[in-house]
């Protein structure tokens, strides 16, 4: 269809050029006639000459517009072809990585094809297929709730996060000002929190019998197993990690319960209102599924539940369940209520994979190890509060 449009424009240009030539010829005839008769051109001739001149100028503008439109159209088609070609090349490269990685896992020779990028070795002697590594990173992100709601910065190596803090002695305050008096010049303080590149590793065991089964999508299975192993470790660390990654339950803003194994409706209100109103509007609850089950069973004086189990909301704010959160045990921080951007995660930009063949050979299995750099810490304590169970 586009080809026909271009041909039509070419014919238009040809027709306009022919019209222009005929108008130029008429103008020349007017001038030649007056010259032959040795006289000036008449008013009627001048009027005709000007009309022809105007028509020629209009044709010239039209031709320029037609040529410009044609060039733009050709450029659009060229750009689309280039984009399509780039996408096709990308898909071909990804398919090559997948074939090579599956062949490597199965212990088969990797097929050599012209123009294909073969697997590379990483810093730990690991196989690093970029496309597959990115799939694992995305899968981990989808599995770990903290990585979808908190402030996540994707980078490798050390990261220094600037933090602005205030307390009662250095908070910026507004006040009335009488003539001749000065405003108090209290200011908050800027500090930094360093997030390091702690290497988090996960090991997934895969049955060789399963790998040999041609009905199984080996690549998807391996990616899922590795991502699950990474996600389980990271969720645990983002919740309660202390030695390296600082978990979200390390918050010092705490509301304590009256009982060591039970939570009341009033205590939920207290922890919600322990955050300033401007944070509550975006805050979320984080708790163990068992804790959420117990809260859903809370009933008012008429025996009616305060919350509907299938709504996953408490006091109007959404609930995130995490198996890594402590249960309602004495002294434990069983519930987090937080505006999630108060917790910052430094997430890896690359995953390195290593396939272990010999170590698990006696089990007729092979291991797939994944390594990535992660760290996390509370960067704004005003946004995160915990409900802590009473000590026994």
Residue pairs with C-beta under 8 A, 6 or more apart in sequence:
2 73
2 77
5 73
6 70
6 73
6 74
9 66
9 69
9 70
10 70
12 66
13 63
13 66
13 67
16 59
16 62
16 63
16 66
17 63
19 55
19 59
20 56
20 59
20 60
20 63
23 52
23 55
23 56
23 59
24 52
24 56
26 48
26 52
27 49
27 52
27 53
27 56
30 41
30 45
30 48
30 49
31 41
31 49
33 45
34 40
34 41
34 42
34 45
41 49
92 116
93 116
93 117
93 131
94 131
96 113
96 116
96 117
97 117
97 119
97 129
97 130
97 131
97 132
98 129
98 131
98 132
98 219
99 110
99 111
100 110
100 111
100 116
100 118
100 119
100 129
101 119
101 127
101 129
101 132
101 219
102 218
102 219
103 109
103 110
103 111
104 110
104 119
104 127
104 355
105 206
105 211
105 218
105 222
105 355
105 366
105 368
106 211
106 212
106 218
107 357
110 118
110 119
119 127
119 128
119 129
120 127
120 128
121 127
121 128
122 128
122 352
122 353
123 352
124 352
124 354
124 371
125 354
126 352
126 353
126 354
126 369
126 371
127 352
127 353
127 354
127 355
128 350
128 351
128 352
128 353
129 353
130 350
132 219
132 223
132 353
133 350
133 351
133 352
133 353
134 351
135 223
136 223
136 226
136 227
136 230
136 351
136 353
136 370
137 347
137 348
137 349
137 350
137 351
137 372
139 223
139 224
139 227
139 231
140 147
140 227
140 230
140 231
140 234
140 372
141 147
141 148
141 152
141 347
142 148
143 227
143 228
143 231
143 235
144 231
144 234
144 235
144 238
145 235
145 286
145 320
145 321
145 322
146 234
146 235
146 238
146 239
146 248
146 340
146 343
146 345
146 376
147 234
147 238
147 345
147 347
149 284
149 320
149 340
150 238
150 340
150 341
150 343
150 344
150 345
150 376
151 340
151 341
151 342
151 343
151 344
151 345
151 379
152 344
152 345
152 347
153 159
153 161
153 195
153 344
153 345
153 346
153 347
154 347
154 348
154 349
155 346
155 347
155 349
156 197
156 348
156 349
156 350
156 373
157 197
157 373
158 194
158 195
158 196
158 197
159 194
159 195
159 346
159 375
160 192
160 193
160 194
160 195
161 192
161 193
161 194
161 195
161 344
161 377
161 379
162 190
162 191
162 192
163 190
163 191
163 192
163 193
163 379
163 380
164 188
164 189
164 190
165 188
165 189
165 190
165 191
166 172
166 188
166 189
169 186
170 186
170 187
170 188
170 189
171 186
171 188
172 186
172 187
172 188
173 184
173 186
175 183
175 184
177 183
193 344
193 377
193 379
195 344
195 346
195 375
195 376
195 377
196 244
196 346
196 375
197 346
197 373
197 374
197 375
198 244
198 245
198 373
198 374
198 375
199 371
199 372
199 373
200 230
200 233
200 234
200 237
200 371
200 372
200 373
200 374
201 369
201 370
201 371
202 226
202 229
202 230
202 232
202 233
202 369
202 370
203 229
203 367
203 368
203 369
204 222
204 225
204 226
204 228
204 229
204 367
204 368
204 369
204 370
205 360
205 363
205 365
205 366
205 367
205 368
206 221
206 222
206 225
206 365
206 366
206 367
206 368
207 364
207 365
208 364
208 365
208 366
209 364
210 216
210 218
210 221
211 218
211 366
222 368
225 368
226 353
226 368
226 370
229 370
230 370
230 372
234 374
235 322
235 323
235 324
236 324
237 244
237 245
237 247
237 374
237 376
238 245
238 247
238 248
238 324
238 343
238 345
238 376
239 247
239 248
239 249
239 286
239 322
239 324
239 325
240 247
240 249
240 324
240 326
241 247
241 376
242 250
244 375
245 374
245 375
245 376
245 377
246 376
246 377
246 378
247 376
248 286
248 336
248 338
248 343
248 378
248 384
249 325
249 326
249 333
249 336
249 386
250 378
251 333
251 336
251 338
251 378
251 381
251 384
251 385
251 386
252 381
253 274
253 275
253 381
253 382
253 384
253 385
253 386
254 333
254 385
254 386
254 387
254 388
255 267
255 270
255 271
255 274
255 385
255 386
255 387
255 388
256 387
256 388
256 389
256 390
257 263
257 264
257 267
257 387
257 388
257 389
257 390
258 264
258 267
258 390
259 389
259 390
260 329
260 330
260 331
260 389
260 390
260 391
260 392
261 328
261 329
261 330
261 389
262 294
262 328
263 291
263 294
263 295
263 298
263 328
263 334
263 335
263 387
263 389
264 298
265 298
265 300
265 306
267 387
268 295
268 314
268 315
268 335
268 387
269 315
271 335
271 337
271 385
271 386
271 387
272 280
272 283
272 315
272 317
272 337
273 280
274 337
274 385
275 283
275 337
275 338
275 339
275 382
275 383
275 385
276 382
279 339
279 342
279 382
279 383
280 317
280 339
282 339
282 340
282 341
283 317
283 337
283 338
283 339
283 340
283 383
284 317
284 318
284 319
284 320
284 337
284 338
284 340
285 314
285 317
285 318
285 319
285 320
285 335
285 336
285 337
286 319
286 320
286 322
286 325
286 335
286 336
286 337
286 338
287 295
287 319
287 320
287 321
287 322
287 325
287 334
287 335
287 336
288 321
288 322
288 323
288 324
288 325
288 326
288 327
288 334
289 321
289 323
290 327
290 328
291 325
291 327
291 328
291 334
291 335
292 312
292 319
292 321
293 309
294 328
295 307
295 314
296 305
296 307
296 308
296 309
297 305
298 305
298 306
298 307
299 305
299 306
300 306
307 313
307 314
312 318
312 319
313 319
317 337
325 334
325 335
325 336
326 332
326 333
326 334
327 334
328 334
328 389
329 389
330 389
330 390
330 391
330 392
331 388
331 389
331 390
331 391
331 392
332 388
332 389
333 386
333 387
333 388
333 389
334 387
334 388
334 389
335 386
335 387
336 384
336 385
336 386
336 387
337 384
337 385
337 386
337 387
338 383
338 384
338 385
339 383
339 384
340 383
341 380
341 383
342 378
342 379
342 380
342 381
342 382
342 383
342 384
343 376
343 377
343 378
343 379
343 384
344 376
344 377
344 378
344 379
345 374
345 375
345 376
346 373
346 374
346 375
346 376
347 372
347 374
348 372
348 373
348 374
350 372
351 370
351 371
351 372
352 370
352 371
352 372
353 368
353 369
353 370
353 371
354 368
354 369
354 371
355 366
355 367
355 368
355 369
356 366
356 367
356 368
356 369
357 366
359 367
360 366
360 367
378 384
